[in-house]
């Protein structure tokens, strides 16, 4: 299996989160629940910057981590997409009715 460059993966993921946040920001006013949409927009930008910072720390600092430790650091940052998909869905359908 090929070695994954976690720092590059985190920085790319962070850039994509920021891009998604900027694109989502253009349609906040057209959603039925704009407050939830604004919250999702802001968290997309914040998590994007967090991903880039984590990638830079892994790249710049002389941190010796094995493969499992790198995935323990990287995987939670990648799973943040699920949180944002739920936020986008809540902005369209609301979060006031329990399932």
Secondary structure as UniProt FT lines:
FT   HELIX           6..25
FT   TURN            26..27
FT   HELIX           28..30
FT   HELIX           34..60
FT   HELIX           67..93
//
